[in-house]
Amino acid sequence: MTCRNLVKVIKMRLKSNIGELIDKSPYKREYFREKFNKSRNTISNWCTGKSYPSIPEMYELAEILKVDPGDLYERINDENNSGNDF
């Protein structure tokens, strides 16, 4: 990997779709708080993208929400990084 590509990877950001997916599901955030034994703040942070679930938690969350794990997040490119030249 060249330095240029490494800089592009570092600039990549993710937008969490977890909050939207939970809101569209039959579950409340409290259910996930209890299911994963996490604080309200942690679940809120997952929903806003301030923090992320572990990989096993991500897969379990996706299974419960009946979505692909990749649907939990959306890649956002910075203006200078179109993401087309990786």
MDTraj code that builds the backbone (N, CA, C; nanometers):
import mdtraj as md
import numpy as np

residues = "MET THR CYS ARG ASN LEU VAL LYS VAL ILE LYS MET ARG LEU LYS SER ASN ILE GLY GLU LEU ILE ASP LYS SER PRO TYR LYS ARG GLU TYR PHE ARG GLU LYS PHE ASN LYS SER ARG ASN THR ILE SER ASN TRP CYS THR GLY LYS SER TYR PRO SER ILE PRO GLU MET TYR GLU LEU ALA GLU ILE LEU LYS VAL ASP PRO GLY ASP LEU TYR GLU ARG ILE ASN ASP GLU ASN ASN SER GLY ASN ASP PHE".split()
xyz = np.array([
    [0.0855, -0.1168, 0.0000],
    [0.0000, 0.0000, 0.0000],
    [0.0902, 0.1232, 0.0000],
    [0.0618, 0.2156, -0.0890],
    [0.1414, 0.3382, -0.0944],
    [0.0975, 0.4338, 0.0146],
    [0.1822, 0.5322, 0.0427],
    [0.1470, 0.6329, 0.1436],
    [0.0204, 0.7069, 0.1034],
    [0.0058, 0.7327, -0.0253],
    [-0.1126, 0.8040, -0.0753],
    [-0.2398, 0.7259, -0.0434],
    [-0.2375, 0.5958, -0.0673],
    [-0.3550, 0.5136, -0.0380],
    [-0.3792, 0.5019, 0.1117],
    [-0.2726, 0.4970, 0.1904],
    [-0.2875, 0.4910, 0.3343],
    [-0.3567, 0.6160, 0.3873],
    [-0.3201, 0.7310, 0.3346],
    [-0.3845, 0.8561, 0.3741],
    [-0.5327, 0.8512, 0.3391],
    [-0.5670, 0.7945, 0.2251],
    [-0.7076, 0.7845, 0.1857],
    [-0.7849, 0.6936, 0.2794],
    [-0.7243, 0.5855, 0.3241],
    [-0.7904, 0.4952, 0.4177],
    [-0.8160, 0.5684, 0.5488],
    [-0.7185, 0.6435, 0.5943],
    [-0.7330, 0.7171, 0.7191],
    [-0.8447, 0.8202, 0.7093],
    [-0.8630, 0.8811, 0.5928],
    [-0.9651, 0.9839, 0.5751],
    [-1.1062, 0.9260, 0.5663],
    [-1.1180, 0.7964, 0.5393],
    [-1.2494, 0.7352, 0.5259],
    [-1.3245, 0.7435, 0.6583],
    [-1.4497, 0.7786, 0.6503],
    [-1.5342, 0.7843, 0.7694],
    [-1.6551, 0.6955, 0.7477],
    [-1.7164, 0.6561, 0.8570],
    [-1.8367, 0.5741, 0.8510],
    [-1.9516, 0.6476, 0.9173],
    [-2.0681, 0.6368, 0.8560],
    [-2.1907, 0.6917, 0.9138],
    [-2.2705, 0.5730, 0.9672],
    [-2.3098, 0.5793, 1.0921],
    [-2.3874, 0.4720, 1.1521],
    [-2.5323, 0.4771, 1.1042],
    [-2.5830, 0.3633, 1.0632],
    [-2.7248, 0.3477, 1.0296],
    [-2.7996, 0.2738, 1.1400],
    [-2.7300, 0.2445, 1.2485],
    [-2.7882, 0.1626, 1.3557],
    [-2.9118, 0.2284, 1.4160],
    [-2.9062, 0.3570, 1.4437],
    [-3.0215, 0.4262, 1.5019],
    [-3.1443, 0.4167, 1.4135],
    [-3.1253, 0.4426, 1.2832],
    [-3.2373, 0.4335, 1.1876],
    [-3.2926, 0.2922, 1.1830],
    [-3.2029, 0.1938, 1.1783],
    [-3.2465, 0.0545, 1.1694],
    [-3.3215, 0.0112, 1.2946],
    [-3.2754, 0.0553, 1.4100],
    [-3.3470, 0.0233, 1.5347],
    [-3.4846, 0.0898, 1.5343],
    [-3.4901, 0.2169, 1.4918],
    [-3.6180, 0.2890, 1.4890],
    [-3.7191, 0.2226, 1.3962],
    [-3.6708, 0.1597, 1.2881],
    [-3.7597, 0.0926, 1.1923],
    [-3.7962, -0.0491, 1.2372],
    [-3.7253, -0.0995, 1.3373],
    [-3.7477, -0.2366, 1.3830],
    [-3.8564, -0.2389, 1.4914],
    [-3.9028, -0.3578, 1.5270],
    [-4.0012, -0.3667, 1.6352],
    [-3.9378, -0.3535, 1.7745],
    [-3.8066, -0.3347, 1.7800],
    [-3.7350, -0.3292, 1.9075],
    [-3.7079, -0.1855, 1.9508],
    [-3.6963, -0.1680, 2.0783],
    [-3.6582, -0.0390, 2.1368],
    [-3.5096, -0.0459, 2.1717],
    [-3.4490, 0.0698, 2.1896],
    [-3.3067, 0.0731, 2.2268],
    [-3.2823, 0.0020, 2.3595],
    [-3.3809, 0.0065, 2.4473],
    [-3.3692, -0.0606, 2.5775],
    [-3.3469, -0.2106, 2.5605],
    [-3.4109, -0.2691, 2.4591],
    [-3.3919, -0.4118, 2.4320],
    [-3.2446, -0.4409, 2.4039],
    [-3.1820, -0.3584, 2.3205],
    [-3.0417, -0.3796, 2.2848],
    [-2.9492, -0.3515, 2.4027],
    [-2.9881, -0.2558, 2.4861],
    [-2.9097, -0.2264, 2.6062],
    [-2.9030, -0.3511, 2.6948],
    [-3.0175, -0.4139, 2.7128],
    [-3.0236, -0.5336, 2.7958],
    [-2.9590, -0.6535, 2.7265],
    [-2.9852, -0.6697, 2.5991],
    [-2.9322, -0.7831, 2.5217],
    [-2.7798, -0.7854, 2.5233],
    [-2.7181, -0.6687, 2.5055],
    [-2.5724, -0.6608, 2.4988],
    [-2.5090, -0.6174, 2.6307],
    [-2.5920, -0.5985, 2.7335],
    [-2.5438, -0.5566, 2.8648],
    [-2.4592, -0.4290, 2.8537],
    [-2.5160, -0.3290, 2.7880],
    [-2.4470, -0.2019, 2.7651],
    [-2.5283, -0.0887, 2.8269],
    [-2.4626, 0.0219, 2.8507],
    [-2.5312, 0.1394, 2.9045],
    [-2.6129, 0.2072, 2.7943],
    [-2.7060, 0.2914, 2.8360],
    [-2.7829, 0.3717, 2.7388],
    [-2.6890, 0.4568, 2.6550],
    [-2.5864, 0.5099, 2.7206],
    [-2.4897, 0.5948, 2.6517],
    [-2.4162, 0.5173, 2.5419],
    [-2.3781, 0.3936, 2.5700],
    [-2.3085, 0.3121, 2.4704],
    [-2.3973, 0.2855, 2.3502],
    [-2.5218, 0.2475, 2.3742],
    [-2.6147, 0.2215, 2.2629],
    [-2.6361, 0.3502, 2.1831],
    [-2.6497, 0.4618, 2.2509],
    [-2.6637, 0.5899, 2.1833],
    [-2.5406, 0.6191, 2.0973],
    [-2.4223, 0.5911, 2.1505],
    [-2.2988, 0.6135, 2.0754],
    [-2.2893, 0.5230, 1.9530],
    [-2.3370, 0.3995, 1.9642],
    [-2.3421, 0.3116, 1.8467],
    [-2.4336, 0.3722, 1.7399],
    [-2.5464, 0.4282, 1.7853],
    [-2.6451, 0.4841, 1.6921],
    [-2.5947, 0.6101, 1.6230],
    [-2.5097, 0.6844, 1.6891],
    [-2.4594, 0.8094, 1.6319],
    [-2.3208, 0.7948, 1.5694],
    [-2.2578, 0.6795, 1.5867],
    [-2.1261, 0.6570, 1.5294],
    [-2.0114, 0.7098, 1.6140],
    [-2.0396, 0.7470, 1.7382],
    [-1.9325, 0.7938, 1.8271],
    [-1.8468, 0.6774, 1.8768],
    [-1.9052, 0.5598, 1.8822],
    [-1.8310, 0.4377, 1.9133],
    [-1.8953, 0.3241, 1.8339],
    [-1.8292, 0.2099, 1.8346],
    [-1.8731, 0.0989, 1.7504],
    [-1.8849, -0.0291, 1.8318],
    [-1.9829, -0.1134, 1.7958],
    [-1.9893, -0.2440, 1.8611],
    [-1.8711, -0.3290, 1.8157],
    [-1.8385, -0.4305, 1.8945],
    [-1.7345, -0.5253, 1.8530],
    [-1.7860, -0.6011, 1.7299],
    [-1.6960, -0.6694, 1.6620],
    [-1.7370, -0.7456, 1.5430],
    [-1.8432, -0.8502, 1.5781],
    [-1.8265, -0.9302, 1.6840],
    [-1.9334, -1.0256, 1.7180],
    [-2.0658, -0.9557, 1.7504],
    [-2.0592, -0.8423, 1.8212],
    [-2.1815, -0.7679, 1.8527],
    [-2.2452, -0.7140, 1.7249],
    [-2.1622, -0.6699, 1.6320],
    [-2.2134, -0.6173, 1.5056],
    [-2.2906, -0.7253, 1.4291],
    [-2.2340, -0.8455, 1.4253],
    [-2.3017, -0.9544, 1.3557],
    [-2.4327, -0.9929, 1.4253],
    [-2.4315, -0.9961, 1.5570],
    [-2.5538, -1.0286, 1.6308],
    [-2.6592, -0.9196, 1.6135],
    [-2.6155, -0.7952, 1.6178],
    [-2.7055, -0.6819, 1.5972],
    [-2.7697, -0.6892, 1.4587],
    [-2.6889, -0.7164, 1.3577],
    [-2.7407, -0.7285, 1.2211],
    [-2.8401, -0.8433, 1.2098],
    [-2.8097, -0.9542, 1.2750],
    [-2.9003, -1.0695, 1.2713],
    [-3.0351, -1.0346, 1.3339],
    [-3.0328, -0.9673, 1.4479],
    [-3.1566, -0.9286, 1.5159],
    [-3.2375, -0.8326, 1.4291],
    [-3.1672, -0.7381, 1.3655],
    [-3.2351, -0.6376, 1.2822],
    [-3.2682, -0.6897, 1.1422],
    [-3.2249, -0.8137, 1.1141],
    [-3.2505, -0.8778, 0.9843],
    [-3.1935, -0.7959, 0.8681],
    [-3.0674, -0.7542, 0.8859],
    [-2.9949, -0.6825, 0.7809],
    [-2.8570, -0.7444, 0.7677],
    [-2.7890, -0.7116, 0.6608],
    [-2.6515, -0.7517, 0.6409],
    [-2.5633, -0.6671, 0.7328],
    [-2.4583, -0.7225, 0.7911],
    [-2.3716, -0.6409, 0.8765],
    [-2.3210, -0.5137, 0.8073],
    [-2.3003, -0.5195, 0.6785],
    [-2.2562, -0.4019, 0.6034],
    [-2.3591, -0.2907, 0.5980],
    [-2.4842, -0.3232, 0.6261],
    [-2.5905, -0.2221, 0.6254],
    [-2.5897, -0.1359, 0.7515],
    [-2.5155, -0.1788, 0.8535],
    [-2.5121, -0.1034, 0.9788],
    [-2.4375, 0.0290, 0.9640],
    [-2.3469, 0.0348, 0.8664],
    [-2.2669, 0.1552, 0.8442],
    [-2.2616, 0.1892, 0.6969],
    [-2.2429, 0.3163, 0.6718],
    [-2.2328, 0.3671, 0.5360],
    [-2.1009, 0.4428, 0.5251],
    [-2.0270, 0.4148, 0.4216],
    [-1.8981, 0.4815, 0.4016],
    [-1.9213, 0.6235, 0.3520],
    [-1.8527, 0.7174, 0.4155],
    [-1.8599, 0.8579, 0.3737],
    [-1.7196, 0.8991, 0.3336],
    [-1.7051, 0.9478, 0.2117],
    [-1.5750, 0.9930, 0.1653],
    [-1.5596, 1.1412, 0.1903],
    [-1.4387, 1.1809, 0.2301],
    [-1.4089, 1.3231, 0.2398],
    [-1.4091, 1.3803, 0.0986],
    [-1.4239, 1.5121, 0.0889],
    [-1.4306, 1.5776, -0.0420],
    [-1.3121, 1.5438, -0.1304],
    [-1.1935, 1.5328, -0.0740],
    [-1.0735, 1.5069, -0.1526],
    [-1.0499, 1.3588, -0.1774],
    [-1.1378, 1.2731, -0.1288],
    [-1.1189, 1.1291, -0.1406],
    [-1.2451, 1.0683, -0.1994],
    [-1.2450, 1.0479, -0.3302],
    [-1.3625, 0.9931, -0.3962],
    [-1.3763, 0.8434, -0.3706],
    [-1.2672, 0.7799, -0.3305],
    [-1.2728, 0.6358, -0.3039],
    [-1.2711, 0.5509, -0.4279],
    [-1.2605, 0.6127, -0.5441],
    [-1.2647, 0.5385, -0.6705],
    [-1.1302, 0.4861, -0.7138],
    [-1.0212, 0.5309, -0.6522],
    [-0.8909, 0.4914, -0.7026],
    [-0.8123, 0.4069, -0.6037],
    [-0.8789, 0.3232, -0.5259],
    [-0.8088, 0.2307, -0.4382],
    [-0.7602, 0.1136, -0.5166],
])
top = md.Topology()
chain = top.add_chain()
for i, resn in enumerate(residues, 1):
    res = top.add_residue(resn, chain, resSeq=i)
    for name in ("N", "CA", "C"):
        top.add_atom(name, md.element.get_by_symbol(name[0]), res)
traj = md.Trajectory(xyz[None], top)
